[in-house]
């Protein structure tokens, strides 16, 4: 990784990854729900 001069950018990267993973999870969940596939939970 680059030099940790600005911790703000690190927080932005963490938040970005979180949003990315949540979006992927919601997309997959909606895709399965839309196709009528039951959730294994």
N, CA, C and O atoms as a printed pandas DataFrame, in Angstrom:
     atom_number atom_name residue_name chain_id  residue_number  x_coord  y_coord  z_coord
0              1         N          UNK        A               1    0.843   -1.199    0.000
1              2        CA          UNK        A               1    0.000    0.000    0.000
2              3         C          UNK        A               1    0.877    1.247    0.000
3              4         O          UNK        A               1    2.079    1.170    0.255
4              5         N          UNK        A               2    0.279    2.379   -0.282
5              6        CA          UNK        A               2    1.020    3.643   -0.298
6              7         C          UNK        A               2    1.281    4.104    1.129
7              8         O          UNK        A               2    0.817    3.487    2.089
8              9         N          UNK        A               3    2.022    5.183    1.255
9             10        CA          UNK        A               3    2.350    5.709    2.582
10            11         C          UNK        A               3    1.081    6.205    3.265
11            12         O          UNK        A               3    0.241    6.855    2.642
12            13         N          UNK        A               4    0.950    5.892    4.558
13            14        CA          UNK        A               4   -0.250    6.273    5.304
14            15         C          UNK        A               4   -0.125    7.702    5.814
15            16         O          UNK        A               4   -0.126    7.937    7.022
16            17         N          UNK        A               5   -0.018    8.650    4.901
17            18        CA          UNK        A               5    0.093   10.052    5.305
18            19         C          UNK        A               5   -1.276   10.616    5.651
19            20         O          UNK        A               5   -1.402   11.424    6.571
20            21         N          UNK        A               6   -2.305   10.194    4.917
21            22        CA          UNK        A               6   -3.657   10.688    5.171
22            23         C          UNK        A               6   -4.555    9.533    5.608
23            24         O          UNK        A               6   -4.943    8.709    4.780
24            25         N          UNK        A               7   -4.893    9.462    6.902
25            26        CA          UNK        A               7   -5.783    8.397    7.388
26            27         C          UNK        A               7   -7.192    8.527    6.818
27            28         O          UNK        A               7   -7.961    7.565    6.820
28            29         N          UNK        A               8   -7.528    9.728    6.327
29            30        CA          UNK        A               8   -8.856    9.954    5.760
30            31         C          UNK        A               8   -9.072    9.069    4.537
31            32         O          UNK        A               8  -10.153    8.514    4.341
32            33         N          UNK        A               9   -8.026    8.944    3.714
33            34        CA          UNK        A               9   -8.141    8.114    2.510
34            35         C          UNK        A               9   -8.320    6.648    2.897
35            36         O          UNK        A               9   -9.029    5.906    2.217
36            37         N          UNK        A              10   -7.674    6.231    3.990
37            38        CA          UNK        A              10   -7.811    4.844    4.452
38            39         C          UNK        A              10   -9.260    4.571    4.845
39            40         O          UNK        A              10   -9.814    3.523    4.517
40            41         N          UNK        A              11   -9.866    5.525    5.550
41            42        CA          UNK        A              11  -11.264    5.373    5.965
42            43         C          UNK        A              11  -12.164    5.320    4.731
43            44         O          UNK        A              11  -13.109    4.534    4.673
44            45         N          UNK        A              12  -11.857    6.166    3.746
45            46        CA          UNK        A              12  -12.669    6.181    2.524
46            47         C          UNK        A              12  -12.580    4.847    1.807
47            48         O          UNK        A              12  -13.577    4.358    1.278
48            49         N          UNK        A              13  -11.388    4.251    1.784
49            50        CA          UNK        A              13  -11.211    2.945    1.134
50            51         C          UNK        A              13  -12.020    1.883    1.876
51            52         O          UNK        A              13  -12.673    1.048    1.249
52            53         N          UNK        A              14  -11.978    1.913    3.223
53            54        CA          UNK        A              14  -12.726    0.932    4.017
54            55         C          UNK        A              14  -14.221    1.080    3.771
55            56         O          UNK        A              14  -14.926    0.088    3.587
56            57         N          UNK        A              15  -14.703    2.319    3.768
57            58        CA          UNK        A              15  -16.135    2.564    3.542
58            59         C          UNK        A              15  -16.518    2.143    2.128
59            60         O          UNK        A              15  -17.584    1.569    1.908
60            61         N          UNK        A              16  -15.644    2.433    1.178
61            62        CA          UNK        A              16  -15.911    2.051   -0.208
62            63         C          UNK        A              16  -16.019    0.547   -0.363
63            64         O          UNK        A              16  -16.910    0.049   -1.052
64            65         N          UNK        A              17  -15.102   -0.186    0.284
65            66        CA          UNK        A              17  -15.144   -1.652    0.222
66            67         C          UNK        A              17  -16.424   -2.170    0.870
67            68         O          UNK        A              17  -17.060   -3.087    0.348
68            69         N          UNK        A              18  -16.804   -1.583    2.008
69            70        CA          UNK        A              18  -18.015   -2.002    2.706
70            71         C          UNK        A              18  -19.236   -1.804    1.807
71            72         O          UNK        A              18  -20.070   -2.700    1.671
72            73         N          UNK        A              19  -19.332   -0.619    1.194
73            74        CA          UNK        A              19  -20.462   -0.324    0.311
74            75         C          UNK        A              19  -20.461   -1.285   -0.875
75            76         O          UNK        A              19  -21.512   -1.762   -1.301
76            77         N          UNK        A              20  -19.255   -1.564   -1.407
77            78        CA          UNK        A              20  -19.137   -2.462   -2.556
78            79         C          UNK        A              20  -19.636   -3.862   -2.199
79            80         O          UNK        A              20  -20.407   -4.463   -2.948
80            81         N          UNK        A              21  -19.187   -4.383   -1.038
81            82        CA          UNK        A              21  -19.599   -5.730   -0.629
82            83         C          UNK        A              21  -21.091   -5.787   -0.322
83            84         O          UNK        A              21  -21.764   -6.755   -0.676
84            85         N          UNK        A              22  -21.613   -4.745    0.340
85            86        CA          UNK        A              22  -23.045   -4.716    0.664
86            87         C          UNK        A              22  -23.866   -4.673   -0.623
87            88         O          UNK        A              22  -24.889   -5.348   -0.737
88            89         N          UNK        A              23  -23.409   -3.874   -1.592
89            90        CA          UNK        A              23  -24.119   -3.777   -2.871
90            91         C          UNK        A              23  -24.119   -5.126   -3.578
91            92         O          UNK        A              23  -25.140   -5.549   -4.121
92            93         N          UNK        A              24  -22.962   -5.805   -3.570
93            94        CA          UNK        A              24  -22.870   -7.126   -4.206
94            95         C          UNK        A              24  -23.804   -8.112   -3.511
95            96         O          UNK        A              24  -24.509   -8.873   -4.174
96            97         N          UNK        A              25  -23.812   -8.102   -2.185
97            98        CA          UNK        A              25  -24.651   -9.032   -1.428
98            99         C          UNK        A              25  -26.130   -8.763   -1.703
99           100         O          UNK        A              25  -26.905   -9.695   -1.922
100          101         N          UNK        A              26  -26.519   -7.485   -1.691
101          102        CA          UNK        A              26  -27.914   -7.138   -1.942
102          103         C          UNK        A              26  -28.303   -7.503   -3.374
103          104         O          UNK        A              26  -29.419   -7.959   -3.621
104          105         N          UNK        A              27  -27.379   -7.301   -4.317
105          106        CA          UNK        A              27  -27.646   -7.643   -5.711
106          107         C          UNK        A              27  -27.880   -9.138   -5.874
107          108         O          UNK        A              27  -28.824   -9.555   -6.545
108          109         N          UNK        A              28  -27.010   -9.948   -5.254
109          110        CA          UNK        A              28  -27.160  -11.405   -5.328
110          111         C          UNK        A              28  -28.467  -11.839   -4.668
111          112         O          UNK        A              28  -29.200  -12.666   -5.209
112          113         N          UNK        A              29  -28.757  -11.265   -3.476
113          114        CA          UNK        A              29  -29.973  -11.630   -2.748
114          115         C          UNK        A              29  -31.208  -11.295   -3.575
115          116         O          UNK        A              29  -32.133  -12.100   -3.689
116          117         N          UNK        A              30  -31.209  -10.085   -4.155
117          118        CA          UNK        A              30  -32.356   -9.679   -4.968
118          119         C          UNK        A              30  -32.469  -10.559   -6.208
119          120         O          UNK        A              30  -33.576  -10.906   -6.620
120          121         N          UNK        A              31  -31.333  -10.925   -6.807
121          122        CA          UNK        A              31  -31.331  -11.783   -7.997
122          123         C          UNK        A              31  -31.968  -13.134   -7.677
123          124         O          UNK        A              31  -32.814  -13.620   -8.427
124          125         N          UNK        A              32  -31.555  -13.742   -6.552
125          126        CA          UNK        A              32  -32.113  -15.039   -6.162
126          127         C          UNK        A              32  -33.592  -14.913   -5.791
127          128         O          UNK        A              32  -34.407  -15.763   -6.149
128          129         N          UNK        A              33  -33.931  -13.825   -5.059
129          130        CA          UNK        A              33  -35.322  -13.625   -4.646
130          131         C          UNK        A              33  -36.209  -13.415   -5.868
131          132         O          UNK        A              33  -37.324  -13.931   -5.936
132          133         N          UNK        A              34  -35.696  -12.646   -6.837
133          134        CA          UNK        A              34  -36.462  -12.350   -8.049
134          135         C          UNK        A              34  -36.713  -13.621   -8.852
135          136         O          UNK        A              34  -37.755  -13.748   -9.497
136          137         N          UNK        A              35  -35.777  -14.557   -8.822
137          138        CA          UNK        A              35  -35.926  -15.806   -9.565
138          139         C          UNK        A              35  -36.716  -16.855   -8.779
139          140         O          UNK        A              35  -36.951  -17.956   -9.277
140          141         N          UNK        A              36  -37.125  -16.515   -7.553
141          142        CA          UNK        A              36  -37.947  -17.427   -6.775
142          143         C          UNK        A              36  -37.152  -18.525   -6.096
143          144         O          UNK        A              36  -37.724  -19.527   -5.668
144          145         N          UNK        A              37  -35.828  -18.350   -5.990
145          146        CA          UNK        A              37  -35.008  -19.354   -5.309
146          147         C          UNK        A              37  -35.035  -19.050   -3.811
147          148         O          UNK        A              37  -34.756  -17.923   -3.401
148          149         N          UNK        A              38  -35.369  -20.046   -2.996
149          150        CA          UNK        A              38  -35.457  -19.836   -1.551
150          151         C          UNK        A              38  -34.074  -19.627   -0.946
151          152         O          UNK        A              38  -33.090  -20.222   -1.387
152          153         N          UNK        A              39  -34.018  -18.769    0.072
153          154        CA          UNK        A              39  -32.755  -18.516    0.770
154          155         C          UNK        A              39  -32.412  -19.731    1.629
155          156         O          UNK        A              39  -33.296  -20.251    2.309
156          157         N          UNK        A              40  -31.169  -20.203    1.626
157          158        CA          UNK        A              40  -30.788  -21.370    2.433
158          159         C          UNK        A              40  -30.824  -21.115    3.936
159          160         O          UNK        A              40  -30.755  -22.058    4.725
160          161         N          UNK        A              41  -30.932  -19.827    4.348
161          162        CA          UNK        A              41  -30.914  -19.548    5.792
162          163         C          UNK        A              41  -32.178  -20.090    6.450
163          164         O          UNK        A              41  -32.350  -19.954    7.661
